[in-house]
Amino acid sequence: MKKSAQDIEIEKLKKQVEKLKKAKESLQRDKRNLKGRLSTAQSKNAKYRSALKKRETECWIGQGDIRMHDESIGRHHYSSLMVALSVAFYARLSVGSRQIVEIFNILNEFMGNVFGKVPAYTTIGYWTQELGLSVYKESCSLFKDKRYALMVDESMMIGSEKLLLTLAIPAINAGSAITEEDVTIVDISIAKSWNGTSIKNVLEKVADKIGHKPEYVISDNGYTVCKAVRDAGYAHHLDISHTLGIFLERVYKKEADFQELSNNVQLVRFKYNMQDIAYLQPPSQRSIARFMNMSKWIDWISRMQYLYHTLRDDIKSIYAFIPHNASLVDELAETMDCITKIEKDVKNNGWSHDTISRCKQLVTTSLMSENERQCKVGSFILEYVER
């Protein structure tokens, strides 16, 4: 029976559908193959990128000098380099533990995670404390083959006990004043009280730990410390600032005009604090060792005297005591200028015949030709440098 045109057309369409199905299956197989190849390529690309970034980082740092996992520390999760960098950042950059964590995060971000896992800020804090203790224990070994001097002083109270701090510095003068970098803590001792014998024992203990005696010892004018150094048989130099402060105290402490001026300066500071004229307030006067730290408020009052005529009338009334004590202000400014120059010379150049000669000349020209009080200060200084 002859097929109709419609049946023929249907068969053609069925054949075309079969072909399309086969073509679709073929495309799906090709798609799966391409996906697999793409996944493999992406994986290889990621590995190549990681290796390239690591190589770039190593070249940028210095041909692979950093190896974060090669130098591990027993019973620790982090490498020796991580520990060393953490405490170096803390000690040299004056930043806190939290900031150090952020520094490592930034370095990891830009350097291909070269440092790996970053420690917690509390861990970094523990490392710095352990470093401080280790440095303290090994401090005496730094001076075994060097000339050194000791600085000793009674420090703060810890509960009912008092701390005695002993520092070591190079004995050779470097032509500049001693800085924090020159100082090494060699002994921290605590006792209920300190006398000449106990301090002497500490000094001798430090000398034994170092292996030889100090060239000299520096201290304030405290009787117990002076006796300890004398009994130990060490050369003794008194702190120049403390000594000159004592001379000022002997001359000015009980003088009525000085007491009045000092009280007025202190009263202005307390009375007008947190007010619109607080920008003019004087620097604080220390209650302890006040005469060792007079230069700041003497300099302030001297400058206020120079600028007094430019102030508003209401401010002038507050600081009226300054022009009323103009002669005393000038006297104190001249005296402090001389003392500051002596301190700077001695601290930078040390004691020598040249230093003593310069000090004598300065005192003679600056103080000995002035009023009675300045002459007294000058006499104390000359007597001290001529010992």
VMD Tcl script that draws the C-alpha trace (Angstrom):
set ca {
  {0.00 0.00 0.00}
  {1.35 3.27 -1.06}
  {2.40 5.65 1.76}
  {0.80 8.99 1.85}
  {2.80 12.14 1.59}
  {2.07 12.87 5.23}
  {3.54 9.55 6.38}
  {6.66 10.15 4.30}
  {7.08 13.54 5.90}
  {6.72 12.08 9.40}
  {9.42 9.45 8.71}
  {11.76 12.16 7.49}
  {11.18 14.15 10.64}
  {11.78 11.07 12.82}
  {15.09 10.43 11.06}
  {16.08 14.05 11.59}
  {15.17 13.76 15.28}
  {17.36 10.65 15.60}
  {20.25 12.46 13.96}
  {19.79 15.42 16.29}
  {19.69 13.12 19.32}
  {22.94 11.49 18.23}
  {24.46 14.92 17.59}
  {23.32 16.09 21.04}
  {24.85 13.04 22.73}
  {28.08 13.66 20.86}
  {28.10 17.32 21.95}
  {27.38 16.31 25.53}
  {30.33 13.88 25.43}
  {32.53 16.63 24.00}
  {31.27 19.01 26.68}
  {32.13 16.55 29.45}
  {35.57 16.02 27.95}
  {36.14 19.78 27.68}
  {35.00 20.30 31.29}
  {37.46 17.66 32.46}
  {40.27 19.22 30.44}
  {39.30 22.70 31.72}
  {39.30 21.49 35.33}
  {42.73 19.91 34.85}
  {44.03 23.08 33.20}
  {42.64 25.25 35.99}
  {44.22 23.04 38.62}
  {47.58 23.12 36.86}
  {47.25 26.87 36.37}
  {46.63 27.38 40.10}
  {49.70 25.29 40.94}
  {51.81 27.19 38.42}
  {50.59 30.53 39.78}
  {51.33 29.47 43.35}
  {54.78 28.24 42.40}
  {55.43 31.42 40.41}
  {54.34 33.68 43.28}
  {56.48 31.72 45.72}
  {59.44 31.99 43.37}
  {58.86 35.72 42.91}
  {58.65 36.15 46.70}
  {61.87 34.21 47.22}
  {63.66 36.25 44.56}
  {62.35 39.52 46.04}
  {63.37 38.55 49.57}
  {66.78 37.27 48.57}
  {66.99 34.03 46.65}
  {65.09 31.91 49.13}
  {66.86 33.04 52.32}
  {63.61 32.79 54.26}
  {62.43 29.27 55.03}
  {59.61 29.50 57.51}
  {59.37 25.81 58.37}
  {63.00 24.71 58.21}
  {63.99 25.99 61.68}
  {61.25 24.77 63.96}
  {61.46 25.03 67.75}
  {60.76 21.97 69.84}
  {57.28 21.88 71.36}
  {56.37 25.10 69.51}
  {54.03 25.64 66.58}
  {56.05 28.50 65.08}
  {59.50 28.78 63.55}
  {62.48 30.54 65.12}
  {62.25 33.24 62.44}
  {58.64 34.02 63.35}
  {59.62 34.35 67.02}
  {62.66 36.49 66.22}
  {60.74 38.84 63.94}
  {57.90 39.21 66.45}
  {60.13 40.28 69.33}
  {62.23 42.48 67.00}
  {59.09 44.33 65.85}
  {58.04 44.75 69.48}
  {61.42 46.00 70.70}
  {62.49 48.18 67.77}
  {59.28 49.58 66.32}
  {57.61 50.41 69.65}
  {54.36 48.75 68.56}
  {52.02 46.50 70.51}
  {51.33 42.80 70.02}
  {48.08 43.43 68.13}
  {49.87 45.67 65.64}
  {52.51 42.97 65.08}
  {49.76 40.48 64.18}
  {48.46 42.96 61.59}
  {51.99 43.45 60.20}
  {52.31 39.71 59.58}
  {48.84 39.61 57.98}
  {49.85 42.38 55.57}
  {53.15 40.65 54.73}
  {51.31 37.40 54.08}
  {48.84 39.19 51.84}
  {51.51 40.75 49.63}
  {54.13 38.00 49.80}
  {52.18 34.86 48.99}
  {51.47 33.76 52.57}
  {55.21 33.34 53.11}
  {54.87 33.38 56.93}
  {51.94 30.99 57.10}
  {49.87 30.94 60.28}
  {50.19 34.12 62.33}
  {50.44 33.79 66.15}
  {47.92 35.41 68.50}
  {48.87 38.70 70.12}
  {48.99 37.03 73.54}
  {51.58 34.55 72.23}
  {53.75 37.41 70.99}
  {53.43 39.02 74.43}
  {54.71 35.84 76.09}
  {57.66 35.72 73.68}
  {58.71 39.28 74.52}
  {58.52 38.57 78.25}
  {60.65 35.46 77.85}
  {63.13 37.44 75.76}
  {63.41 40.11 78.46}
  {64.17 37.48 81.09}
  {66.74 35.81 78.83}
  {68.47 39.13 78.08}
  {68.60 39.92 81.81}
  {70.13 36.53 82.66}
  {72.83 36.90 80.00}
  {73.51 40.63 80.50}
  {76.68 40.24 82.60}
  {78.38 38.25 79.84}
  {78.35 41.33 77.60}
  {81.04 43.01 79.72}
  {83.38 40.09 80.45}
  {86.17 41.44 78.24}
  {85.21 45.12 78.31}
  {85.80 48.11 80.54}
  {82.56 49.02 82.21}
  {81.00 51.23 84.87}
  {78.04 50.61 87.15}
  {75.09 52.85 87.93}
  {73.21 51.98 91.11}
  {70.12 53.51 92.71}
  {67.22 52.59 94.95}
  {64.12 52.50 92.78}
  {60.39 52.01 93.27}
  {58.57 50.27 96.11}
  {57.07 46.84 95.38}
  {54.56 46.32 98.15}
  {56.53 46.74 101.37}
  {59.86 46.03 99.65}
  {62.21 48.35 97.80}
  {63.95 47.63 94.53}
  {67.69 48.23 94.00}
  {68.55 48.60 90.32}
  {72.09 48.18 89.00}
  {72.94 49.17 85.42}
  {76.15 48.73 83.43}
  {77.50 51.08 80.76}
  {80.73 51.17 78.70}
  {83.42 52.97 80.71}
  {84.97 54.55 77.61}
  {83.53 57.98 76.85}
  {82.02 58.09 73.37}
  {81.85 61.89 73.17}
  {78.12 61.98 73.81}
  {75.72 61.66 76.72}
  {74.61 58.22 77.85}
  {71.45 57.05 76.12}
  {69.05 54.18 76.73}
  {70.87 52.09 74.11}
  {74.10 52.28 76.14}
  {72.53 50.94 79.33}
  {72.25 47.26 80.29}
  {70.38 45.95 83.33}
  {72.76 43.65 85.21}
  {70.97 43.23 88.53}
  {67.51 43.69 90.04}
  {67.39 43.05 93.79}
  {64.53 43.47 96.27}
  {64.70 43.84 100.06}
  {62.71 45.30 102.95}
  {65.34 48.02 103.26}
  {68.82 48.77 101.97}
  {71.93 49.79 103.88}
  {75.58 50.24 102.98}
  {76.50 46.61 103.60}
  {73.66 45.08 101.56}
  {74.28 47.44 98.62}
  {78.03 46.66 98.80}
  {77.21 42.95 98.57}
  {75.11 43.54 95.44}
  {77.91 45.52 93.77}
  {80.45 42.80 94.54}
  {78.04 40.10 93.32}
  {77.66 41.91 89.99}
  {81.44 42.30 89.65}
  {81.89 38.57 90.31}
  {79.29 37.67 87.68}
  {80.98 39.87 85.09}
  {84.44 38.60 86.03}
  {86.29 41.82 86.88}
  {85.73 45.04 88.82}
  {84.08 48.15 87.36}
  {86.17 51.17 86.41}
  {83.91 53.35 88.56}
  {80.40 53.56 89.99}
  {77.87 56.34 89.38}
  {75.16 57.12 91.92}
  {73.26 59.94 93.56}
  {74.36 61.53 96.84}
  {72.46 59.07 99.06}
  {74.45 58.18 102.18}
  {73.88 54.42 102.02}
  {74.95 54.14 98.36}
  {78.01 56.35 98.90}
  {79.04 54.23 101.89}
  {78.56 51.01 99.90}
  {80.77 52.20 97.03}
  {83.40 53.48 99.46}
  {83.46 50.19 101.41}
  {83.69 48.19 98.19}
  {86.80 50.17 97.23}
  {85.49 51.31 93.84}
  {86.05 54.73 92.26}
  {82.93 56.83 92.73}
  {81.38 59.57 90.57}
  {78.29 61.43 91.79}
  {75.50 62.07 89.31}
  {76.08 65.61 88.05}
  {72.38 66.58 87.86}
  {71.67 65.33 91.38}
  {74.77 67.07 92.76}
  {74.03 70.44 91.16}
  {70.42 70.12 92.28}
  {71.60 69.73 95.87}
  {73.62 72.95 95.57}
  {70.53 74.81 94.35}
  {68.48 73.34 97.18}
  {71.01 74.46 99.80}
  {70.89 78.05 98.58}
  {67.26 78.61 97.52}
  {65.03 76.17 99.40}
  {64.44 78.36 102.47}
  {64.55 81.73 100.70}
  {61.23 83.56 101.15}
  {61.14 85.17 97.69}
  {61.89 81.83 95.99}
  {59.21 80.03 97.99}
  {56.67 82.73 97.12}
  {57.51 82.58 93.41}
  {57.40 78.79 93.33}
  {54.06 78.70 95.17}
  {52.55 81.29 92.82}
  {53.63 79.29 89.77}
  {52.13 76.11 91.22}
  {48.90 77.90 92.23}
  {48.38 79.24 88.70}
  {48.80 75.75 87.28}
  {46.13 74.25 89.56}
  {43.70 77.18 89.60}
  {43.44 77.83 85.87}
  {43.75 74.30 84.56}
  {41.11 73.36 81.94}
  {40.24 77.03 81.33}
  {40.69 79.19 78.25}
  {44.10 80.40 79.44}
  {45.38 76.90 80.18}
  {47.62 77.11 77.11}
  {49.80 79.49 79.15}
  {50.03 77.32 82.24}
  {53.52 76.48 83.59}
  {55.06 73.00 83.50}
  {54.58 70.81 86.54}
  {57.05 71.03 89.42}
  {58.12 67.70 90.85}
  {57.45 67.15 94.53}
  {60.53 64.91 94.81}
  {63.92 66.06 93.48}
  {62.35 69.39 92.53}
  {65.70 71.18 92.33}
  {67.02 68.61 89.86}
  {64.28 69.56 87.40}
  {63.99 73.33 87.71}
  {65.12 74.21 84.20}
  {61.70 73.75 82.55}
  {59.66 76.02 84.77}
  {62.49 78.57 85.07}
  {62.65 78.68 81.28}
  {58.85 79.07 81.16}
  {58.77 81.97 83.62}
  {61.66 83.69 81.86}
  {59.81 83.55 78.53}
  {56.60 84.73 80.19}
  {58.46 87.72 81.58}
  {59.70 88.57 78.07}
  {56.17 88.30 76.58}
  {54.28 89.78 79.52}
  {53.61 93.15 77.82}
  {51.84 91.38 74.91}
  {49.25 89.60 77.09}
  {45.63 90.64 77.59}
  {44.87 92.70 80.68}
  {42.97 89.87 82.41}
  {45.88 87.49 81.84}
  {48.33 90.11 83.04}
  {46.46 90.30 86.34}
  {46.80 86.53 86.78}
  {50.54 86.55 86.09}
  {51.28 89.85 87.82}
  {53.66 88.08 90.20}
  {56.15 87.61 87.31}
  {57.15 91.29 86.79}
  {57.02 91.79 90.59}
  {59.79 89.17 90.86}
  {61.70 90.23 87.76}
  {65.09 90.38 89.48}
  {64.65 86.88 90.96}
  {63.52 85.51 87.60}
  {66.64 86.93 85.93}
  {68.81 85.54 88.72}
  {67.33 82.05 88.41}
  {67.58 82.14 84.61}
  {71.28 83.05 84.74}
  {72.00 80.40 87.37}
  {70.13 77.66 85.50}
  {71.84 78.61 82.24}
  {75.23 78.08 83.87}
  {74.19 74.78 85.47}
  {72.66 73.47 82.24}
  {75.88 74.19 80.34}
  {77.95 72.39 83.00}
  {75.64 69.36 82.88}
  {75.81 69.20 79.08}
  {79.62 69.47 79.05}
  {80.15 66.80 81.72}
  {77.55 64.38 80.32}
  {78.93 64.60 76.78}
  {82.66 64.79 77.45}
  {83.06 63.16 80.88}
  {85.37 64.38 83.63}
  {88.79 65.50 82.48}
  {91.24 68.34 83.15}
  {89.80 70.20 80.15}
  {86.23 69.73 81.38}
  {87.12 70.93 84.87}
  {88.91 73.97 83.43}
  {85.87 74.89 81.30}
  {83.51 74.48 84.28}
  {85.67 76.71 86.48}
  {85.84 79.39 83.85}
  {82.09 79.29 83.27}
  {81.26 79.49 86.99}
  {83.72 82.33 87.53}
  {82.33 84.46 84.69}
  {78.64 83.60 85.16}
  {78.08 83.29 88.93}
  {80.99 84.54 91.04}
  {80.53 88.15 89.93}
  {76.78 88.21 90.69}
  {74.79 88.45 93.95}
  {75.44 86.58 97.19}
  {73.19 83.58 96.41}
  {74.70 83.03 92.99}
  {78.16 83.27 94.51}
  {77.19 80.57 97.02}
  {76.04 78.26 94.22}
  {79.26 79.01 92.33}
  {81.37 78.28 95.42}
  {79.69 74.90 95.90}
  {80.33 74.00 92.25}
  {84.00 75.09 92.37}
  {84.55 73.15 95.57}
  {82.98 70.07 93.97}
  {85.02 70.15 90.71}
  {88.29 70.77 92.58}
  {88.04 67.55 94.62}
}
mol new
graphics top color blue
foreach p $ca { graphics top sphere $p radius 0.5 }
foreach p [lrange $ca 0 end-1] q [lrange $ca 1 end] { graphics top cylinder $p $q radius 0.2 }
display resetview
